Amino acid sequence: MADFQTSTHRKKWIFSPQDLVEKYAASNRRAKETLKQYGTTRMEVDVDGTISFPKPQFDINVNAERPATPKSLNCEEEKLMRVFYEQKIQEVCLAFCFPHKIQATAIIYFKRFYLNWSVMEHHPKQIMLTCIYASCKVEENHVSAEEFGKGTQQDHQMILNNEMLVLQSLGFDLIVYAPYRSIEGFVNEMEGFSGARVEKLQNIKEIAKSEVDKYMLTDAPLLFPPGQLTLASLRKANEVEQVLDFERYLENILFRQGSSHSIFELTESLNAIESLVQKLILPTGKDMQHINRKLKNCWDPSSRDEKERDPEKKKRDPEKKKRKSKRALSETQEAPTAM
């Protein structure tokens, strides 16, 4: 694999916090404008990656009053939905016993995709499955679309239809550098540096992997090099096991690498990574129920029209409404087989 310093990952896919804010806002704004213009945000995708923009849900040449525009998702709701499906990527990869590198690559693909698109335009459930499928191919752990679709109880053709769209949205930059990869190397160095017992170092390794799992649900992979994510996870693990003076270890790393960064700058980056985890908000079942309902209205105007035609419908069958609410909540908390 090429060196990270010369990679497209470093050149094109590491951003500033303000960059991310602007990209997410631009995608959200575009989807809102589409919703206002066409009455829906759903885009159809052909297997060659061709996108069909929404068809107007009303006759733009008729002066009749247009139906009310449904409420769109705001940026915070989009973020919650992305985090929810990033968790699902972790769950699916665990269910299929995929190695960490596949999970990490899939999540990074997913994050990059939604720098260009809103969840209102392409449903994240479909995109996350395609990202996992593409990750398996790139990381040479190939599983057929048919087998993967069967294992997740999803239409394999949908996975294939979105593949070219995902690759195009990534700019075909498919080689990514994940923080899991370097944990082993750093831990081996720590052994020589500290003389710690093997059991302690094994604990360090497992705790670090668990910490990286949390980082992958934040914007950290889009803001920091993977090596810094690894060091942040190892520092956190060392706080538990206390096998060495970690600041001294960092100074040793900077000296050996001939880095132009100071220990202060590196420590600030590690602190910023940990701060992102502390600020991370995981969506609740209630959050997802609300967001899914809004997204359905954006995608399926007929469900909205039905309510507008018969506003008393829900009142006539409160028990049915209660059962439906419980079922929707359950669906957001439980994934299909292997999901």
C-alpha positions in Angstrom: 0.0 0.0 0.0 1.2 3.5 -0.8 2.4 5.8 2.0 -0.3 7.9 3.7 1.7 11.1 3.2 1.4 10.8 -0.6 -2.1 9.3 -0.7 -5.4 10.8 -2.0 -6.7 10.1 1.5 -4.4 12.8 2.9 -4.6 15.1 -0.1 -8.4 15.1 -0.7 -10.2 13.7 2.3 -8.9 15.4 5.4 -10.9 18.6 6.1 -11.2 21.4 8.5 -14.2 21.5 10.8 -15.6 24.5 8.9 -15.2 22.6 5.6 -17.5 19.8 7.0 -20.1 22.3 8.3 -20.3 23.9 4.8 -20.5 20.6 2.9 -23.2 19.2 5.1 -25.1 22.5 5.0 -24.8 22.7 1.2 -26.2 19.1 0.7 -29.1 19.8 3.1 -29.9 23.1 1.4 -29.9 21.4 -2.0 -32.3 18.7 -0.8 -34.6 21.3 0.7 -34.7 23.2 -2.6 -35.5 19.9 -4.5 -38.3 19.2 -2.0 -39.8 22.6 -2.5 -39.6 22.4 -6.3 -40.7 18.8 -6.9 -42.5 17.8 -3.7 -40.1 14.9 -3.1 -36.4 14.4 -2.7 -36.1 10.8 -3.7 -33.6 10.1 -6.6 -33.7 7.0 -8.7 -30.3 5.4 -9.5 -29.5 3.1 -12.5 -26.9 0.5 -12.4 -24.5 2.7 -14.4 -24.7 5.4 -11.8 -27.1 7.6 -13.8 -29.3 9.6 -11.5 -32.9 10.4 -12.3 -34.1 13.5 -10.5 -37.5 13.6 -8.9 -40.6 14.0 -11.0 -42.8 16.9 -9.9 -45.6 15.7 -7.7 -47.9 18.4 -9.1 -48.4 20.0 -12.5 -46.1 23.0 -12.6 -48.1 24.5 -15.5 -51.3 24.6 -13.5 -52.0 27.6 -11.3 -53.9 25.6 -8.8 -52.6 25.8 -5.2 -49.7 23.4 -4.6 -49.8 21.0 -1.7 -47.9 22.0 1.4 -44.2 21.2 1.3 -43.4 18.5 3.9 -41.0 19.3 6.7 -37.4 18.5 5.6 -34.7 17.1 7.9 -32.4 19.7 9.4 -28.6 19.2 9.6 -28.7 17.8 13.1 -31.3 15.2 12.2 -29.2 14.2 9.1 -26.2 13.8 11.4 -28.2 11.6 13.8 -29.3 9.4 10.9 -25.7 9.1 9.6 -24.5 8.0 13.0 -27.3 5.5 13.3 -26.3 3.8 10.1 -22.6 4.0 10.9 -23.5 1.9 14.0 -25.4 -0.4 11.7 -22.2 -0.8 9.5 -20.4 -1.9 12.6 -23.1 -4.4 13.5 -23.3 -5.9 10.0 -19.6 -6.3 9.8 -19.6 -8.0 13.2 -22.4 -10.3 12.2 -20.5 -11.4 9.1 -17.2 -11.7 11.1 -15.6 -9.2 8.7 -12.2 -7.9 9.9 -11.9 -4.3 11.3 -10.3 -3.0 8.0 -13.6 -3.7 6.1 -15.7 -2.1 8.8 -13.4 1.0 8.8 -13.2 1.3 5.0 -17.0 1.0 4.7 -17.6 3.7 7.3 -15.1 6.0 5.7 -16.8 5.4 2.3 -20.2 6.1 3.9 -18.9 9.4 5.5 -17.3 10.5 2.2 -20.5 9.8 0.3 -22.6 12.0 2.5 -20.2 14.9 2.1 -21.7 15.1 -1.4 -25.3 14.0 -0.8 -28.1 14.5 1.7 -29.8 11.5 3.4 -33.0 12.9 1.9 -31.7 12.2 -1.6 -30.3 8.7 -1.1 -31.4 6.6 1.8 -28.5 5.7 4.1 -29.8 2.1 4.6 -29.2 1.4 0.9 -25.9 3.3 0.8 -24.4 1.6 3.9 -25.0 -1.8 2.4 -23.3 -0.8 -0.9 -20.4 0.7 1.1 -19.9 -2.6 2.9 -20.1 -4.5 -0.3 -17.6 -2.2 -2.0 -15.3 -2.3 1.0 -15.2 -6.1 0.8 -14.1 -6.0 -2.8 -11.4 -3.4 -2.2 -10.1 -5.1 0.9 -10.0 -8.5 -1.0 -12.6 -10.1 1.2 -15.0 -10.6 -1.6 -18.6 -11.7 -1.0 -21.1 -11.8 -3.8 -23.9 -9.3 -3.9 -26.4 -12.2 -3.9 -24.8 -13.8 -0.8 -24.6 -10.4 1.0 -28.2 -9.5 0.1 -29.4 -12.8 1.4 -27.5 -12.4 4.6 -29.0 -9.0 5.2 -32.4 -9.9 3.8 -32.1 -7.1 1.3 -32.5 -6.9 -2.5 -29.0 -7.5 -3.9 -29.9 -5.6 -7.1 -30.4 -2.5 -5.0 -26.9 -2.9 -3.7 -25.5 -3.3 -7.2 -27.5 -0.4 -8.5 -25.9 2.0 -6.0 -22.4 0.7 -6.5 -21.4 3.0 -9.4 -23.1 6.0 -7.7 -21.0 5.4 -4.5 -17.8 4.9 -6.5 -18.4 8.1 -8.4 -19.2 10.0 -5.3 -15.9 8.9 -3.8 -14.1 10.1 -6.9 -12.9 6.5 -7.2 -10.5 7.1 -4.3 -10.9 3.7 -2.9 -7.7 3.2 -0.9 -8.2 4.4 2.7 -6.0 4.3 5.8 -7.8 3.1 8.9 -6.5 3.6 12.5 -6.9 -0.1 13.3 -4.1 -1.0 11.0 -1.4 0.7 13.0 -2.5 -0.3 16.5 -0.5 -3.5 16.3 2.7 -1.7 15.3 2.5 1.0 18.0 1.8 -1.7 20.7 4.9 -3.6 19.6 6.9 -0.4 19.9 5.4 0.2 23.4 6.6 -3.2 24.4 10.2 -2.3 23.7 9.8 1.2 25.2 8.2 0.1 28.4 9.0 -3.6 29.0 5.4 -4.1 30.0 4.0 -7.6 30.4 2.3 -9.2 27.4 -1.1 -9.4 29.2 -1.0 -5.6 29.8 -0.2 -4.9 26.2 -2.9 -7.2 25.0 -5.4 -5.2 27.1 -4.0 -2.0 25.7 -4.6 -3.3 22.2 -8.3 -4.4 22.9 -9.1 -1.1 24.7 -7.6 0.9 21.8 -9.7 -0.9 19.2 -12.8 -0.2 21.3 -11.9 3.5 21.4 -11.4 3.6 17.7 -14.8 2.1 17.2 -16.2 5.2 19.0 -14.0 7.6 16.9 -15.4 6.1 13.7 -18.9 7.4 14.7 -17.6 11.0 14.9 -16.2 13.3 12.3 -12.6 12.4 13.4 -11.8 10.2 10.4 -12.5 13.3 8.2 -10.5 15.7 10.3 -7.4 13.8 11.5 -4.8 11.4 10.0 -5.4 7.8 11.0 -2.1 7.7 12.9 -3.4 10.4 15.3 -6.6 8.5 15.8 -4.5 5.4 16.8 -2.4 7.4 19.2 -5.5 9.0 20.8 -6.9 5.5 21.3 -3.6 4.2 22.8 -3.3 7.1 25.1 -6.8 6.4 26.4 -6.0 2.7 26.8 -2.8 3.6 28.7 -4.8 5.7 31.1 -6.4 2.3 32.1 -3.4 0.1 32.1 -0.6 2.7 32.8 2.2 0.8 31.2 4.3 3.9 30.3 4.8 7.6 30.5 2.7 8.4 27.3 3.9 12.0 26.8 7.5 10.7 26.9 6.5 8.0 24.4 5.0 10.7 22.1 8.1 12.7 22.2 10.1 9.7 21.3 7.9 9.1 18.3 8.2 12.7 17.1 12.0 12.5 17.4 12.3 9.3 15.5 10.0 10.5 12.7 11.8 13.8 12.4 8.4 15.5 12.7 8.0 19.2 12.4 5.1 19.1 14.9 5.7 19.9 18.5 4.5 17.7 21.4 2.1 20.5 22.2 0.5 20.4 18.7 0.2 16.6 18.8 -1.4 16.6 22.2 -3.9 19.2 21.2 -4.9 17.0 18.2 -5.4 14.0 20.5 -7.4 16.1 22.9 -9.6 17.3 20.1 -10.2 13.7 19.0 -11.3 12.7 22.5 -13.5 15.8 22.7 -15.4 14.7 19.6 -16.3 11.4 21.4 -17.4 13.3 24.5 -19.7 15.4 22.3 -21.0 12.5 20.3 -24.8 12.1 20.5 -26.1 8.6 19.7 -29.7 8.6 18.3 -32.4 7.0 20.5 -35.2 4.9 19.1 -37.5 7.9 19.6 -35.2 10.1 17.6 -35.1 7.6 14.7 -38.8 7.2 14.8 -39.3 10.9 14.3 -36.6 11.3 11.7 -37.8 8.2 9.7 -41.3 9.7 9.7 -40.1 13.0 8.2 -37.9 11.2 5.7 -40.8 9.0 4.6 -42.8 12.2 3.9 -40.0 13.6 1.8 -39.7 10.4 -0.2 -43.3 9.2 -0.5 -45.7 12.1 -1.1 -48.6 9.6 -1.3 -48.3 8.8 2.4 -48.6 12.5 3.1 -51.5 13.0 0.7 -53.4 10.2 2.4 -53.2 12.0 5.7 -54.3 15.3 4.1 -57.3 13.7 2.5 -58.4 12.0 5.7 -57.1 13.9 8.7 -59.5 12.0 11.0 -58.1 8.6 10.0 -55.7 8.2 12.9 -58.3 9.2 15.4 -60.6 6.4 14.4 -58.3 3.7 15.3 -56.0 4.7 18.2 -55.0 1.1 19.0 -53.8 0.6 15.4 -51.8 3.8 15.7 -50.3 2.6 19.0 -49.3 -0.8 17.5 -47.8 1.0 14.4 -45.8 3.3 16.7 -44.4 0.4 18.6 -43.5 -1.5 15.5 -41.7 1.6 14.0 -39.8 2.1 17.2 -38.8 -1.6 17.1 -37.6 -1.4 13.5 -35.2 1.5 14.3 -33.7 -0.4 17.2 -33.5 -3.9 15.6 -31.8 -4.6 12.3 -32.6 -7.5 9.9 -30.6 -10.7 10.0 -26.9 -10.0 10.1 -27.6 -6.2 10.4 
